[in-house]
């Protein structure tokens, strides 16, 4: 299936209003490209008003969502039903990221100053949880995490003593250690990461990882090719500045090709140049010729394509079929983050308990 066909199918489907899916086997009600794929956002019933900025999809059937009020949900039937598997006593925590490996094993990150930043993990589908990290440094504020494989992962904190702090695990999140900061370049004045979509720290392959920043003079992306030991920083074309403005989300389809999205989080502020692309692992970034029309916090490559991707934000979903050079809005629903799976599904989540799924069907 070509990127153009997949993108056309998504564009057709997403122009219809998202709706609830009463049965897991139901096909999307809108959107069909003859002889190609079918797709469309379909809202799923979550039964909560939590805001889900953390989202990890394993497959068409299995996904995890983590959000406000210490809420963690899990589905194993494609979103037809969601089970509340929130850790006991976590009501005061703000979960902003989740990494899932299958239907039973997941790791969630709570954000905040000092001890509000924590990592919890489950190996039994959320029936029980174990806290594996609690930040004790009042200067640290953890934002995002990523895993290279089932064992190796990283989490990042806003700058401490002028440099971003990196937390590392090599046992699937059972234990964590702070990496040395010698290989980390200095942060810009006012610079930080944004815990808006779980995509300010992303990885591709066994060792490459990227960190998105804002709040400083320029929106930068930092890259490490050795699992966080040494880093290089590159300015992007996404405008930054004081406050919540800069690069919010990243997606890499391999170790070279990536997309950055962001802008100004404030609703009354414009967000020009809200997307950029790289073809050299982040050593240089080019502004999208036709960027999304507003702030976007999440981005994901479509499965089985080399040039189609989705970007989401509070004012809508945008689609690119040319690797991020041009974008067009295909849905106006509010979402904070988006992710896609190898078996042909994309998931999005956001405010007021919104979680939706779009399914791509291969041509027959």
N, C-alpha and C positions, 0 to 999 in steps of 0.2 A: 504494500500500500504506500503510495507516494505521499510526501508531505502535503502537496497541493490537494490531493483527494481528501486526506484526513482533515486538513484545515478547512476545506470547503464544507465538509460534513458538519464540523463543529460550528462554523459560522451560521449555517442554515438552522441548526438546532437551537443554538443559544439565542437567536433572535426571538424565540417564543418565551413567554413567561415561565419561570421555574415553577414546578408543581410537586406535590407530595407523591411519593411512590408507595402505593399500598401493598405491593407484593414484590418480593425480591426478583422474581422472574419476569416482571413486567418490562417491556421494551420502552425506550424513551418515546413519549407521545409526539414529539415534534422532531423534524430534521431528518431527511434522508436524501442522500445523493445516489442516484441510480448507479448500481454496479460498484459503489465504493463503500464508505463506512457510514454508520449512523451514530449520532451522539446528541447529547443535550443535558444541561443542568437539570437535575431532578432533586428537589428538596426532600430530605428524609426526616421523619418524625423523631426528635430527640427528647421531647418532654422536659426541656429545661430552658432557661433564659440566660445561661452562662455565655460568656464570649470566648470562643475557641480560636486562639491564636496559634496553638500547637496542634499539628495534624501529621499523622504518620499512616500512610496507606500501604498495606502489604500486598493486596490483590484486589480484584473486583469485589470479593466477598468480605475481606478482613480489613478493618481500619480502626485506628485509635485517635481520639481527640482529647486535648488537654486545655483547660481554660480557667476562667475566674472562679472564685469561691471554692478552690481546691477540687474542681470537677474533672474527672477523667471518665470518658465513655469508650465503649468498645462495641463494634458490630462484627458479626461473623456471617451475616446473611445479606450483604450488600447494602446495608442501611435500612432495610425494612424494619428492623428493630435495633435499639441501642440499649446496652446494659450499663447502668451506672456502677463503675468499679472504682470509685474515688477512694483514696487512702483514708482510713479513719482519722478523724481529728484534723483534717487538712483544710477545713473551711476558711481559714484566714490566709491560705497560701494562694499565690497567683502563678498558676502553671502557664508557661509561655512556649514550651517546646516539649516534644515527645518523639522518641525514636523507638520504632517497633521492629521486631525481627520475625515474629509470627504471631499466631493468635493468642499465645500464652505469655510471651516474653516482651517486655517493654521497659523503657527508662524515661522518666519525666523530670523536667527541670522547673523548679520554682524560682522566681526572680525577686530581687529586692535588695535593699541594703543589709549588710551584716548577715545575721542568721536567717533572714528571710530567703536567702539564696540557698537552695538545697537540691539534692538529687535523690530520687527514690526509684526503686526498681521492683518489678514483679516477674515471677517465673511461672505463675499459675493463673494467668488471665485476669489478674487484678483481685483475686480472692484474698491475697495477702500482699503486703508491701514491706520493703526494707529500706530504711534511709541509709544511703551509702556515702553521702557527703553533706556536711553542713558548714557553711562558710562562717568562720569566726573572726574575719578581718572586717571591721566596720567600714573600711575604705573600699572594699570590693563590692561589685554589683554584677552578678552573672546574667547574661542575656540569652545566649544560644548554645546549642551543642550539636555535634555531628559524629557519626560513626563511619569508619572506613570499611569495617567488616563486623562480624559478630563479637569480636573481642576488643578491637582498638577504636578508641573514640576520644574526642576533645570537647571541652566546654570553655567559653571565653567570658572574661569579666571586663568591664570598663577599666580604663587605665588606673593603675595603682603605682604611685611614685613615677608617673609620667610614661608608663608603658602598659600595654594590654597584658592582662594576666591570663595564662593558659593552663587549664586543668586537663590532666591526661589519665586515661584508664587503658589497661591492656588485658583486663579480665571481664569484659562485657559490662562494666559499670559497677562491679562489686566493690572496687576500691579506686581511689583517685589520688593523684599527687600533682602539686603545682610544678610546672616546668620552669627551668631557669629562664630568666628574662634577657640573658646576654645577647641572644640572636633576634630580639624584638626591637624594631626601630622606635624612636621616640614618637609619642602621640602628639598631635597638633594641639594648641591651646583650645580648650572647649570641646575637643573631639571625644566621641563615644560611639558605642554600638546601640542599635535599636531593637528592643525585644518586642517586635511587632508582628512577626510571622514565623519565628523559628528558623529564619533563613539568613540571618546575619553571619552565620558560620556554616559553610557547606563544604563538602568534599567530593572528589571524583577519583576513582582508582584507589590503590593501596596506600598512597602517601601524600597526595596533593590536597590542600585545604585553602580556602579563601575566607577572609574576614571583611565585612562591609562596615563602613564608618560614615558618620555625619557629625554635624555640630561644629566642625572646624572651618577653616578657610576654604577647603575643598572637600568634596566627597571622595574618599579614597577606598581602594581595595587592597588589602594586604594578602600576600600569597606565600605559602610555605610548601616546599616539595619534600620535606622530611618529617611530616607529622608534627609540625609545630615547634621544632627546635630553632630554626632560623627563618626569617621573614624578609620580604621586600615589600615596599609600599609604592603604589602607583596612583596618581590622581586620575579621576574619571571626569567625564563631561557632565555628570549629574550635579546640579548646583547644591551647595551646602551652605552652612552659615549658622549663626546662633540659634539655639532652640532645636526643635525636631525637624531638621531639614538635612537631606543627604541621601546616601544609598541605604535602602532599607532591606532589600532582598536580593539574593543571588541564586543562579541556577547554572550548573555546568553539565553539558551532555557527555563530555569527555574531559580530559585534562587540558585541552586547548580552547574549546569553544564555550563561551559563557555569556550570560545576559545579566545586567544589573538594572534594578528598578528602584525608584524612590520618589523624591520630591519633597514638598512641604506638607507635613501632617495636618496642619491647621486647615479647617474647612474653608475659610474665607480667603485663603492665599492661593495664587496660581502656582502651578508646578510645570514650568517649561523644561524641556530636555529631561523628561522623567525616566528615560531608558537609555542604555548604552550597551555595546556589544564588544567582545574581544575574540580574537582568533589565535592568540599567542599566549594563552594561559594567564592573561591578566597583565602582561607587561605593557600593553597599550589598550586604550579604550576609544571607541568611536561612537559619537552620538547617533541615536536613531534618527533617520531622516524625517520620519513621521512618528513621533513618540506617542504614547498614551496621552489622552487629553488632561489627565489629572494625576494626583499622587497615587502610586501603587506600592503595595507593601509585600506582595508575594508573586512568585514567578515559577513556572515549571515547563520543561520540555515535554511535548507530546510523545507517547511511546511509538517506536517504530518509524520515526521520522528524523531527518537531520536538520530541518529548518522550521518546524512549526512549534509554537510555544504559546502559553497563556500567561497573562499578567492580571492580578486582581487587586482591588482596593475597595474602599467604602462606597465609591460611586460606580463601580462596574467591573466588567471583565473585558479584556482586550485580547485579540488574537493576532499573531504574526505567522506568516507562512514563508518568510524569507530570512529566517535566522535572526529576527529582531531589528531589521532595518526599518520596516514600516509596520504600524499597528493600526487596527481598527476595532472600535468598541462593538461587542456582540451581545452584551447583556448589561443591565443596569442594576442588578442586585448587589447588595453589600457583602463582600467577603474580605477576610484579612490574609488568608494564605491558601495555597493550592499545591497539590502534588499529584503525580501520575505514576501508574504502575506498569510493569512490563507486560502484563496480560491484557492491557488495553482499557484501563479505566483512569479517569481523573476525578479527584475529590477536592472540594473547597469548603472552607468553614469561616465563621465570623461571628458577628454580634447576634444577640437575642436567640442563641441556640441554633443558628443556621449552619447546617451541614448539607452539602449537595454532592451528587455524583453524576458524572457524565461517562457513558460507556461507548467505546469505539468498537464497532463490529467489523471484522475483516470481510472483504468481498468473498462471495460464495463462488 
